[in-house]
Amino acid sequence: MSKKSKMIVIFNPIARGCGAWIEPQLRQFLRKEKIDFKLVTTTGSGHATELAKQAVSDGFDIVVAAGGNGTCNEVINGLMAASGDGVAGTFGIIPIGLGNEFANAVGVPLQLQEACHRLACGQVRLLDVGRVTLPNGNTRYFGNTVGIGFNGRIAHNLESPNVRNIRWLRGVPMYLWMTLKALTLYNLASVMKIEFDGKMINQPLLMVVVANGQCEGGVFLVAPRAELDDGFFDLLLIQEISRLQILRLIPCVMKGTHIDKKPVTMVRTRYVRVTSKAELVAHIDGEVLCTDVHQLEFEILPRRLRVVC
């Protein structure tokens, strides 16, 4: 990247596991790289999206998300909204939250100083973006995954105040703990109709993952063969199974060896529709997408986002 590029850094001071204390270090490392930047701070949910759209209008060449999964997703949504039908970006990432799956997927270092160096010296890739349409017609974009069912409930539980206030458990250990805790829930599976490429599956499913990237929760290789620029989703379906079978499957998902197991179906597709009489609980890039809708439609937008990697 040219160090003469005009850059704005959208910083989330309350990213879990971070805190505003990191801002002075962030500024120091960016100045060390001789980057010309402006830093703005988010004030609440959705603010990063508005800041990203405004940054495009203001002529910034690079819009950087400094935060976790939620901040990255919001900035991607702002950039995509500002791009219309064109290519969005350029998008940069400084991963400072607890969840950094998209940063990891594109190869951005998780260490603060190294991530700032990558912004100065990295290359730009054109990557795919997923788009999900809700029943009310609203659309959301995602860089990594949308999870429906079991993993959607985990993300929903992670957003509860009781969990957010737990300070002794962070990152991957917290996600593993919440995964095990979710096994105590009743009615883990629900009947879903999955339509893709002219095919249909209608059966009780534990979870559905519409994946652009490979990993969720920092440790689960839900779609180990997914590529960020191949023009396809990797669609993961896991049938209804017992709690004991779930416990046996978890290590396989962590290693990415689950794709040939009996309860698992994996396909590659450009379009997916998920319908259920039961309420669909879903996350988008690790943040809650919905808890009470009955249909979600997905399409892949090939090579629509410029990303500094």
Legacy VTK file of the C-alpha trace (Angstrom):
# vtk DataFile Version 3.0
C-alpha trace
ASCII
DATASET POLYDATA
POINTS 309 float
0.000 0.000 0.000
1.151 3.532 -0.684
1.931 5.440 2.497
0.489 8.501 0.760
-2.978 6.920 0.814
-5.558 8.784 2.861
-6.584 6.462 5.688
-9.262 6.563 8.364
-9.202 4.202 11.345
-12.587 3.396 12.893
-11.749 2.402 16.455
-14.073 0.562 18.829
-12.939 1.473 22.360
-15.192 -1.091 24.039
-14.222 -4.111 21.937
-14.337 -7.024 24.365
-10.906 -7.832 25.771
-9.535 -4.498 24.531
-10.553 -1.265 26.186
-9.679 2.327 25.394
-6.218 1.831 26.916
-4.994 0.442 23.600
-5.611 3.646 21.634
-2.249 5.339 22.507
-0.350 2.216 21.377
-2.376 2.088 18.186
-1.554 5.692 17.354
2.115 5.127 18.175
2.473 2.117 15.888
0.659 3.816 13.001
2.889 6.889 13.284
5.941 4.628 13.381
4.861 3.281 9.983
4.617 6.902 8.741
0.956 6.380 7.865
-1.181 9.450 7.268
-4.331 8.593 9.210
-7.341 9.995 10.992
-8.739 8.034 13.953
-12.417 8.193 14.865
-14.105 6.419 17.758
-17.401 4.548 17.653
-20.074 5.340 20.213
-22.439 2.403 19.859
-23.904 -0.346 17.722
-24.134 0.545 14.035
-21.938 3.628 14.339
-19.013 2.010 12.494
-21.262 1.424 9.483
-22.237 5.087 9.334
-18.630 6.194 9.820
-17.480 3.920 6.982
-20.116 5.292 4.580
-19.152 8.841 5.506
-15.459 8.016 5.047
-16.099 6.995 1.453
-17.985 10.255 0.833
-15.090 12.168 2.392
-12.605 10.629 -0.034
-10.628 8.299 2.204
-8.682 5.678 0.233
-8.501 3.102 3.018
-11.108 2.505 5.717
-9.777 0.488 8.656
-11.763 -1.407 11.277
-9.910 -1.417 14.608
-11.926 -3.808 16.737
-13.340 -7.321 16.724
-15.748 -9.245 14.540
-18.600 -6.799 15.054
-16.555 -3.753 14.082
-15.235 -5.511 10.973
-18.728 -6.515 9.924
-20.121 -3.026 10.429
-17.333 -1.422 8.387
-17.805 -3.960 5.591
-21.520 -3.090 5.559
-20.735 0.611 5.362
-18.300 0.114 2.499
-20.690 -2.129 0.572
-23.580 0.307 1.034
-21.420 3.146 -0.254
-20.233 1.175 -3.301
-23.624 0.517 -4.895
-23.073 -2.198 -7.487
-19.343 -1.533 -7.736
-16.288 -2.856 -5.943
-16.072 -1.696 -2.314
-13.095 -0.658 -0.246
-10.218 -0.522 0.260
-10.768 -2.210 3.654
-8.101 -2.614 6.317
-8.186 -4.489 9.614
-6.496 -3.977 12.970
-7.758 -6.902 15.088
-8.061 -5.845 18.713
-11.266 -7.517 19.877
-11.811 -11.026 21.184
-13.103 -12.379 17.889
-10.980 -11.814 14.796
-11.991 -14.562 12.384
-12.041 -12.430 9.238
-8.656 -10.893 10.045
-7.258 -14.366 10.561
-8.889 -15.606 7.344
-7.189 -12.950 5.220
-3.840 -13.377 6.975
-3.720 -10.148 8.981
-1.465 -10.611 12.061
-3.299 -10.562 15.366
-0.487 -8.626 17.092
-1.150 -4.883 17.122
2.236 -3.679 15.889
2.427 -6.288 13.130
-1.118 -5.484 11.989
-0.185 -1.795 11.685
2.904 -2.754 9.671
0.733 -4.867 7.356
-1.470 -1.824 6.691
1.603 0.040 5.494
3.224 -2.763 3.496
0.473 -5.239 2.620
-1.020 -6.082 -0.746
-4.623 -5.596 -1.852
-6.806 -8.601 -2.686
-10.270 -8.698 -4.218
-12.452 -10.933 -2.057
-15.999 -12.248 -2.150
-18.723 -10.898 0.115
-21.864 -12.660 1.277
-25.238 -10.925 1.321
-28.189 -12.072 3.419
-31.727 -10.772 2.923
-34.200 -10.796 5.807
-37.985 -11.177 5.375
-38.506 -7.414 5.750
-36.259 -6.815 2.748
-33.296 -5.508 4.755
-29.904 -6.800 3.658
-26.664 -7.375 5.552
-23.223 -8.212 4.208
-20.656 -10.554 5.722
-17.058 -11.474 5.100
-16.803 -14.698 7.075
-19.883 -16.745 8.056
-23.526 -16.752 9.018
-24.501 -19.485 11.466
-28.093 -20.599 12.065
-29.312 -22.800 14.897
-26.892 -24.146 17.484
-24.054 -21.711 16.773
-26.536 -18.861 16.356
-27.753 -19.525 19.888
-24.178 -19.499 21.165
-23.619 -16.048 19.655
-26.910 -14.870 21.148
-25.898 -16.128 24.594
-22.512 -14.421 24.270
-24.323 -11.088 23.930
-26.120 -11.438 27.255
-25.038 -8.984 30.000
-24.177 -11.819 32.367
-21.649 -13.236 29.908
-20.245 -9.856 28.867
-19.444 -9.124 32.522
-17.370 -12.288 32.945
-13.802 -10.992 33.049
-11.957 -14.180 33.931
-12.858 -15.992 30.727
-12.059 -14.558 27.313
-11.666 -15.472 23.667
-11.552 -19.113 22.610
-11.996 -20.543 26.153
-15.205 -18.527 26.535
-16.523 -19.744 23.176
-15.772 -23.356 24.106
-17.460 -22.897 27.469
-20.540 -21.369 25.841
-20.614 -24.228 23.325
-20.718 -26.775 26.129
-23.266 -24.696 28.027
-25.509 -24.601 24.946
-25.797 -28.378 25.142
-28.054 -27.900 28.180
-30.663 -26.146 26.022
-33.813 -27.992 24.986
-34.891 -28.469 21.388
-31.415 -28.043 19.928
-32.573 -28.945 16.418
-35.463 -27.650 14.337
-36.898 -28.584 10.958
-35.452 -26.370 8.228
-35.945 -26.307 4.484
-32.676 -25.609 2.665
-32.847 -24.669 -1.025
-29.727 -24.365 -3.171
-28.877 -24.902 -6.846
-32.336 -26.260 -7.632
-32.108 -28.810 -4.801
-33.989 -28.988 -1.520
-33.324 -30.556 1.880
-36.126 -30.569 4.457
-35.256 -32.147 7.797
-34.385 -31.449 11.445
-31.013 -29.719 11.572
-28.757 -28.880 14.483
-27.072 -26.038 12.635
-26.469 -24.445 9.262
-23.379 -22.451 8.321
-23.210 -20.340 5.181
-19.468 -19.872 4.913
-17.277 -17.536 2.914
-14.385 -18.100 5.323
-13.233 -21.237 7.091
-13.359 -20.631 10.845
-15.785 -19.659 13.599
-15.100 -18.931 17.245
-11.380 -18.785 16.626
-11.060 -22.557 16.792
-13.847 -24.275 14.812
-12.921 -25.103 11.186
-16.520 -25.261 10.048
-15.631 -25.001 6.347
-12.005 -26.101 5.970
-12.070 -25.971 2.159
-13.659 -22.520 1.848
-11.854 -19.873 -0.196
-12.507 -16.158 0.108
-12.279 -15.476 -3.625
-13.729 -18.526 -5.389
-17.229 -17.133 -5.985
-18.935 -19.804 -3.861
-20.293 -20.375 -0.387
-19.353 -23.547 1.436
-22.669 -24.634 2.957
-22.489 -26.796 6.092
-25.540 -28.717 7.339
-25.462 -30.832 10.484
-28.405 -33.141 11.076
-30.182 -33.525 14.392
-27.962 -35.642 16.655
-27.827 -36.459 20.351
-25.878 -34.428 22.872
-23.366 -37.251 23.181
-22.877 -37.233 19.398
-22.395 -33.459 19.511
-19.641 -33.883 22.097
-17.965 -36.441 19.862
-18.286 -34.183 16.816
-16.844 -31.036 18.435
-13.174 -32.173 18.257
-13.683 -33.091 14.593
-15.055 -29.615 13.803
-12.086 -28.079 15.610
-9.737 -30.025 13.319
-11.844 -29.697 10.173
-12.222 -33.469 9.858
-16.007 -33.471 10.221
-16.834 -32.980 6.541
-17.030 -36.697 5.791
-18.902 -37.684 8.974
-22.413 -39.136 8.699
-24.426 -36.251 10.232
-22.675 -33.652 8.061
-23.520 -32.422 4.558
-21.270 -29.946 2.764
-21.949 -28.386 -0.632
-20.663 -25.431 -2.618
-23.259 -23.003 -3.894
-23.798 -19.386 -4.896
-27.310 -19.105 -3.448
-29.082 -20.486 -0.363
-32.572 -20.061 1.081
-33.270 -21.261 4.632
-36.905 -21.516 5.770
-38.387 -22.802 9.024
-41.687 -22.694 10.885
-39.607 -22.332 14.038
-37.839 -19.050 14.705
-34.375 -18.874 13.156
-31.640 -17.726 15.533
-28.568 -16.651 13.575
-25.271 -14.834 13.898
-23.467 -12.834 11.217
-19.675 -12.763 11.544
-20.057 -13.697 15.214
-22.661 -11.043 16.094
-26.402 -11.600 16.488
-28.246 -11.267 13.156
-31.770 -12.328 14.142
-33.734 -14.331 16.686
-37.283 -14.390 15.357
-37.417 -14.630 11.563
-38.545 -17.621 9.525
-36.616 -17.168 6.280
-33.140 -16.038 5.241
-31.805 -15.781 1.678
-28.108 -15.719 0.810
-26.114 -14.875 -2.297
-22.401 -14.576 -2.930
-21.030 -11.397 -4.495
-17.779 -12.426 -6.202
-14.686 -10.252 -5.778
-16.562 -7.212 -4.532
-14.331 -6.056 -1.648
-10.757 -4.741 -1.775
-8.886 -5.815 1.363
-5.373 -5.045 2.586
-3.821 -8.400 3.495
LINES 1 310
309 0 1 2 3 4 5 6 7 8 9 10 11 12 13 14 15 16 17 18 19 20 21 22 23 24 25 26 27 28 29 30 31 32 33 34 35 36 37 38 39 40 41 42 43 44 45 46 47 48 49 50 51 52 53 54 55 56 57 58 59 60 61 62 63 64 65 66 67 68 69 70 71 72 73 74 75 76 77 78 79 80 81 82 83 84 85 86 87 88 89 90 91 92 93 94 95 96 97 98 99 100 101 102 103 104 105 106 107 108 109 110 111 112 113 114 115 116 117 118 119 120 121 122 123 124 125 126 127 128 129 130 131 132 133 134 135 136 137 138 139 140 141 142 143 144 145 146 147 148 149 150 151 152 153 154 155 156 157 158 159 160 161 162 163 164 165 166 167 168 169 170 171 172 173 174 175 176 177 178 179 180 181 182 183 184 185 186 187 188 189 190 191 192 193 194 195 196 197 198 199 200 201 202 203 204 205 206 207 208 209 210 211 212 213 214 215 216 217 218 219 220 221 222 223 224 225 226 227 228 229 230 231 232 233 234 235 236 237 238 239 240 241 242 243 244 245 246 247 248 249 250 251 252 253 254 255 256 257 258 259 260 261 262 263 264 265 266 267 268 269 270 271 272 273 274 275 276 277 278 279 280 281 282 283 284 285 286 287 288 289 290 291 292 293 294 295 296 297 298 299 300 301 302 303 304 305 306 307 308
